[in-house]
Amino acid sequence: MSPRKTRKVRPAVPSAPLGPERIEDWPDGDWIVRPVPGAAATKPYRCPGCDQELYPGVAHVVVWPTHSGATARRHWHTVCWQRRLQRRPG
């Protein structure tokens, strides 16, 4: 039987900066939108637009209404966010 190989410890990857917040005016209200580059996306999330998973490493946007706090944040695929008003219900 051969001995076990030791695993190398990977150095911590410095987190990438998030994009600047901007306020977008839509027919359903004002929204704060912050782009998240792929290098800063380290956890999986569920996109409320398409109900698919946002995998770590995928660039996306974080969005929340201006009238509520950051606790209402949701992570969206960028395209799903831009086309959300064009989607049919259901």
C-alpha positions as CSV (number, residue, x, y, z in Angstrom):
1,M,0.0,0.0,0.0
2,S,1.4,3.4,-0.9
3,P,1.4,6.3,1.6
4,R,-1.1,9.1,1.4
5,K,-0.1,12.2,-0.5
6,T,-0.2,15.4,1.5
7,R,-2.4,18.1,0.1
8,K,-1.1,21.5,-0.6
9,V,-2.9,24.4,1.1
10,R,-4.1,26.9,-1.4
11,P,-3.4,30.5,-0.6
12,A,-6.5,32.6,0.0
13,V,-7.7,34.4,-3.1
14,P,-8.1,38.1,-2.6
15,S,-11.7,39.1,-3.2
16,A,-12.4,41.3,-6.2
17,P,-14.0,44.6,-5.5
18,L,-17.7,44.9,-6.2
19,G,-19.0,47.3,-8.8
20,P,-20.4,50.7,-7.9
21,E,-24.0,51.0,-6.8
22,R,-26.4,52.8,-9.0
23,I,-30.1,53.6,-8.8
24,E,-32.3,52.5,-11.7
25,D,-35.7,53.9,-12.3
26,W,-38.2,51.2,-13.5
27,P,-42.0,51.2,-13.9
28,D,-42.2,49.1,-10.7
29,G,-40.1,51.5,-8.6
30,D,-36.5,52.6,-8.0
31,W,-33.9,49.9,-7.4
32,I,-30.4,50.0,-6.2
33,V,-28.3,47.8,-8.5
34,R,-24.7,46.6,-7.8
35,P,-22.8,44.5,-10.3
36,V,-20.8,41.6,-8.9
37,P,-17.8,40.5,-11.0
38,G,-17.2,36.8,-11.4
39,A,-14.1,36.9,-9.3
40,A,-16.2,38.2,-6.3
41,A,-19.0,35.7,-6.7
42,T,-18.0,33.0,-4.2
43,K,-21.3,31.5,-3.2
44,P,-24.2,29.9,-5.1
45,Y,-27.5,31.9,-5.2
46,R,-30.9,31.3,-6.8
47,C,-32.0,33.8,-9.5
48,P,-35.6,34.9,-8.8
49,G,-36.1,35.7,-12.5
50,C,-35.4,32.3,-14.0
51,D,-35.3,30.2,-10.8
52,Q,-31.9,28.8,-11.9
53,E,-28.8,28.7,-9.8
54,L,-26.1,31.4,-10.0
55,Y,-22.9,29.4,-9.7
56,P,-19.8,30.7,-8.0
57,G,-17.6,32.6,-10.5
58,V,-20.5,33.9,-12.6
59,A,-20.9,37.6,-12.9
60,H,-24.3,38.9,-11.9
61,V,-26.1,41.8,-10.2
62,V,-27.4,42.3,-6.6
63,V,-30.6,44.3,-6.5
64,W,-32.9,45.8,-3.8
65,P,-35.6,48.4,-3.6
66,T,-34.5,51.9,-2.5
67,H,-37.3,52.1,0.1
68,S,-36.2,48.9,1.9
69,G,-32.9,48.0,3.5
70,A,-30.2,45.7,2.2
71,T,-32.0,42.7,3.8
72,A,-34.2,42.7,0.7
73,R,-31.3,42.1,-1.6
74,R,-31.6,39.5,-4.4
75,H,-29.0,38.1,-6.7
76,W,-30.1,38.1,-10.4
77,H,-28.5,37.0,-13.6
78,T,-27.8,40.3,-15.4
79,V,-30.0,39.4,-18.4
80,C,-32.8,38.2,-16.2
81,W,-32.8,41.5,-14.3
82,Q,-32.8,43.5,-17.6
83,R,-35.7,41.5,-19.1
84,R,-37.8,40.8,-16.0
85,L,-40.7,43.1,-17.0
86,Q,-40.9,41.3,-20.4
87,R,-41.4,37.8,-18.8
88,R,-44.8,36.3,-18.9
89,P,-46.3,35.4,-15.5
90,G,-46.0,31.8,-14.4
